[in-house]
Amino acid sequence: MAAADALQRLAQAGLRLAACEQQWRHCADRVEELARSDLELVDAERRLVDEMARRLADARSGLHALAAISPPGGFDADVALLAIEATLDDIVWGAAAEVQGDVDRRLQALHEAVHDAETELQGWSVQLSALERVINGARRDGAQFAPLDAALLAADSRVSHLRTTLQTRLYADLPQARTQAKATVEALERSVSEAGGRVERMRKLVRQADLLIMRSGRLDGDHDYRVLLRCADQGERRGIQIIQDVRKLSRVDRDWITTEIIRITQGIANRARRIGTPAVANADAPVTGPREAMVAVGQFMRRMVIPKQMQTMLSTQDWSFSITTNDLELPWELICFEDEESATDQFFCLTKAVSRMPLGDEFPPVMRVKRPDPTRKRRMLLIHSDPDGNLPAAAAEVQDIAAALAPHLEITKLEPDQATNARLNQVLSGPPFDFVHYAGHAVFDTTNPSLSGLQLKDVLLTAEKIQRLNRGGALVFLNACESGTAGLTAPGPDLFSRPEPVLGLASAFIYSGALGCVGSLWPVLDRTAAKLAVRFYQLVLEGEPTGEALRQARADARHDDPTGVTWAGYVLYGSPTFRLTEV
């Protein structure tokens, strides 16, 4: 082979080598880009790139060896050039071109998927921010729901994961990340939409209006009532709109009210004693008479004490109401409105969420609910006390409550033989309880309310001791006779006098820091009372405010027993807007 031909072939081989090196570099870069995405398997492509690198190395080595051959046109040079040309024209370069085209198409698809994901991420982030504002607005208004918070957390987590995937360019789970982000954001949007009605309803229920009813004596023996309604406002703020008036109630009219209340409670007490006697037939027959008397008393109290404008507000606004009064003898929850359209009587406590707040020189402590440990259930102390053995339905009551709430609560139950002073001291010295339920007898001392108490097997658990021992933070339900009665202090010399803190049983729990306390104003019928208590707890655990939970439980009890009056015997002390929001 002539030297000139050899040099020409050598130049062509050099150009071909440069082209192959460029092809190898491009293919290697694309394969590594695809490999870095962690989305595609590129083992075969990497083996091909490695083979291309080996062929290039062989070609370079051959060219270096050719430079040492002399003369350049000799036989050895021809053999070396043939080997180099064969290496650079090997089938591997054709296969590499096909693979490169496939890799380019796959990268193009990846780039499009990433672009789509980035566009979707931007849209989902905007959508998530809007939904978060809705949920946070509900939370600020006290109308939060734990399922919405959980759905928001899930959606935010998935959207954040997609964002991290795009930022790190590790696309192995990009399809799954997109699918999960889309699913959780759409699920959150559905949840917010479906909960819209509940949220708006809860926004109204957690708006608390305050009804102040203060009695003062007159020189002529009659009574003046200063009645003040501070209207509700948004969230935790109190409204600035105030309706107030002073209404005169004669001594004989107030005496008539208290006489009717005594007659009602005595009739119920007599019925309760008959029901407690095993020999009495038809023990579940409804009580007759008291309901009609309650309607008369409720309507009379409304007309005589509540101003007309205030009556309209109380009957038409969907707020929760807190009643503060120094006239504790009168059942203000039983104010009765007339529904002209349906010609029915509507009791205040059946149509609105209502509670009482003790009135004293000091305010009860404000308790904050700590989010419970998600690994444990909430705890309930269930006390069944029947030292005299005359409450045959009490055992069924605690059994019903335990059976209904066992799936939701960790229950510590004290049976009658365990309901002793020593055992209760021991239990209350341990971990705190979220709920305390007492089924048994209560004793109310009219001369010294602080000596009122719950009857245990061996002692009377006094309100004074409850206030000292109870560590607060619990929702208390006293299914007992007269547990909701508080001490009545004489009216002060003027309309603005305030009595000492009233230490009835229910108010004692509130002053010791209980989140709320439900007690009975008169003897309760155990079977109806048990159903009412179970329903109350169920509603509270479902997220209803305590005032609304008691209202619904009252309404259900009345529906089940239209002529009975057990539903009317309960009073809630504390805020009516308190909620277990972790539901």
C-alpha positions, 0 to 999 in steps of 0.5 A, spaced: 500 500 500 502 506 497 504 511 503 499 516 500 494 511 501 496 509 508 496 517 510 489 518 507 486 512 510 489 514 517 486 521 516 479 518 515 480 513 521 481 519 525 475 522 523 471 516 524 474 515 531 472 523 532 465 521 530 465 515 534 467 518 540 462 524 539 457 518 539 459 515 545 459 521 549 452 523 547 450 516 548 453 516 555 450 522 557 443 521 555 444 514 559 446 517 565 441 522 565 436 517 564 439 513 570 440 519 575 432 519 574 432 513 578 425 512 574 428 507 568 432 501 568 438 502 564 443 496 565 443 494 558 444 501 555 450 502 560 453 495 558 453 498 551 456 504 553 461 500 556 462 496 550 463 503 545 468 505 550 472 499 549 472 499 542 474 506 542 480 505 546 482 499 542 481 504 536 486 509 539 491 504 541 491 502 534 492 509 531 498 510 536 501 503 534 500 505 527 504 511 528 510 507 530 510 503 524 515 504 518 514 505 512 507 507 513 505 504 507 507 497 508 504 491 510 504 491 517 501 498 516 495 496 512 493 490 517 493 495 523 489 500 519 484 494 517 483 492 524 482 500 526 477 500 521 473 494 523 473 496 530 470 503 528 465 500 523 463 494 528 455 493 529 456 496 536 455 503 533 449 501 529 446 498 535 448 504 539 444 509 534 438 505 535 439 505 543 440 512 543 434 514 539 430 510 544 434 513 550 432 520 547 425 518 546 424 516 553 428 522 556 423 526 552 417 522 555 420 523 562 421 531 561 414 531 559 412 528 565 416 532 569 413 538 566 406 536 567 408 534 574 411 541 575 404 544 572 400 540 577 404 541 583 403 549 582 396 548 581 395 543 587 399 548 591 394 553 590 388 549 591 391 546 598 393 553 600 385 555 599 383 549 602 388 550 608 385 557 609 378 555 609 380 549 615 384 554 619 378 559 618 374 554 621 379 553 627 379 560 628 372 560 629 372 554 634 369 550 628 374 545 627 374 538 625 379 533 626 378 529 620 379 535 616 385 537 620 388 529 618 386 530 611 389 537 610 396 533 613 395 528 609 394 532 602 400 537 605 405 531 606 403 528 599 404 535 595 411 536 599 413 529 597 412 530 590 415 537 591 421 534 594 421 528 588 422 534 583 427 538 586 432 532 587 430 529 580 430 522 583 424 520 579 423 513 581 416 514 584 414 520 580 408 517 577 406 514 584 407 521 587 403 524 582 397 519 583 398 520 591 398 528 591 392 528 586 388 523 590 389 526 597 388 533 594 381 531 591 379 527 597 381 534 602 377 538 597 371 533 598 372 533 605 371 540 606 365 540 601 362 535 605 363 538 611 361 545 609 354 544 612 357 542 619 362 547 619 357 553 618 352 549 623 358 549 628 360 556 627 353 558 630 354 553 636 360 556 638 358 563 638 356 564 645 351 569 648 351 571 655 345 572 659 345 575 666 339 575 671 341 578 677 335 579 683 335 584 688 330 585 694 326 591 694 324 595 701 316 593 699 318 585 699 318 585 692 324 583 687 327 587 681 331 583 676 336 586 672 336 582 665 342 583 660 343 579 654 350 580 651 350 578 644 354 573 640 360 575 636 365 571 631 370 566 634 372 567 641 370 574 641 364 577 645 359 581 642 358 588 644 351 589 642 347 589 649 340 588 651 338 590 658 332 592 662 330 591 669 323 587 671 319 587 677 317 581 680 312 581 686 314 577 692 307 573 691 309 571 684 316 569 685 313 565 691 308 562 686 314 560 682 318 556 687 311 553 690 310 550 683 317 548 682 317 544 689 310 541 687 314 538 681 320 536 684 316 533 690 311 529 685 317 526 681 321 524 688 315 520 690 314 517 683 322 515 683 321 512 690 315 508 687 319 506 682 325 504 687 320 499 690 320 492 687 313 491 689 310 496 684 307 494 678 308 498 671 314 501 674 316 504 667 309 508 667 310 515 665 310 521 670 303 525 669 302 532 671 309 535 672 310 537 664 304 541 664 306 545 670 313 546 667 310 549 661 306 554 665 312 556 670 316 557 664 311 561 660 310 565 666 318 566 667 319 568 660 313 573 660 314 576 667 322 577 667 325 576 660 324 583 656 320 582 649 326 584 645 330 579 648 325 574 648 326 574 640 333 574 640 333 568 645 328 564 641 331 566 634 338 566 634 342 559 633 347 561 638 349 557 645 347 561 651 351 561 658 346 563 664 349 567 670 344 568 675 344 569 683 337 566 683 339 559 683 332 557 685 329 558 679 330 553 673 331 558 667 333 553 662 325 551 662 323 558 660 318 556 655 316 560 648 310 559 644 311 557 637 304 560 634 305 556 627 305 549 630 301 551 636 307 548 641 311 550 647 318 550 646 323 550 652 329 554 652 333 548 653 330 544 648 331 549 642 338 552 644 345 549 647 344 552 654 349 552 660 350 555 667 356 559 670 357 559 677 357 567 680 362 569 685 367 573 687 372 569 683 372 566 676 372 559 675 379 557 672 380 556 665 382 549 663 385 548 656 384 541 653 391 537 652 391 533 645 391 526 648 396 521 647 394 517 640 396 511 643 391 511 648 384 511 649 381 517 653 379 515 660 373 515 664 371 514 672 365 510 672 362 510 680 356 506 682 354 507 689 348 504 692 350 504 699 342 503 701 341 498 696 334 502 693 337 504 686 335 497 682 336 501 676 343 504 677 347 497 676 343 497 669 345 504 668 352 503 669 352 497 665 349 500 659 354 506 659 360 501 660 358 497 654 356 503 650 362 507 651 368 501 652 370 501 644 371 509 645 374 509 652 378 506 657 373 505 663 375 504 671 369 502 674 367 502 681 362 498 684 358 499 690 362 495 694 368 499 691 365 506 692 369 507 698 373 513 701 379 510 701 378 507 694 376 513 691 382 517 694 387 512 691 384 512 684 383 520 684 391 520 686 393 516 680 393 518 672 387 524 671 381 522 668 377 525 662 370 523 664 367 522 671 361 519 671 357 518 678 350 514 678 348 514 685 345 518 691 346 526 692 345 530 698 344 537 698 345 541 704 341 548 703 344 551 709 351 549 708 352 548 700 359 546 701 357 540 705 353 537 700 356 531 697 355 524 693 353 518 697 359 513 697 359 506 701 362 509 707 362 517 707 359 523 704 364 525 698 363 533 700 363 538 694 368 542 699 373 535 698 371 535 691 374 542 690 380 540 693 382 534 690 379 534 683 385 536 679 380 538 673 381 537 666 375 532 666 368 532 663 363 530 669 356 527 669 352 526 676 346 522 675 344 523 682 338 527 685 339 534 686 347 534 684 346 540 680 343 544 685 347 550 688 347 554 694 342 560 694 345 566 697 340 572 699 340 577 694 344 583 695 342 590 697 343 593 690 343 590 683 350 589 682 352 585 688 355 578 687 355 572 692 360 568 694 362 562 690 357 557 690 359 550 692 353 546 690 356 539 687 356 541 680 359 548 681 364 545 686 367 541 680 367 547 675 371 551 681 376 545 681 377 546 674 372 541 671 371 542 663 364 542 664 359 538 669 352 536 668 348 535 674 340 533 676 336 538 679 331 533 682 330 526 682 332 522 676 329 516 673 335 511 672 333 508 665 331 514 662 337 518 665 342 512 663 340 513 656 340 520 656 348 520 659 350 515 654 347 519 648 350 525 651 357 522 651 356 519 644 355 526 642 361 529 645 366 524 643 363 526 636 365 533 636 359 536 639 359 542 644 357 540 651 351 545 650 349 542 644 350 535 646 346 536 652 340 539 648 340 533 643 340 528 649 334 532 652 331 532 645 332 524 644 330 523 651 323 527 650 322 523 644 323 517 647 318 519 653 314 524 651 310 525 657 316 524 662 320 530 664 327 526 666 330 530 660 328 537 664 332 535 670 339 536 668 343 543 668 350 544 665 355 548 668 361 551 664 361 553 657 356 551 653 361 551 647 367 546 649 368 541 644 373 535 644 376 537 638 380 531 637 375 528 633 
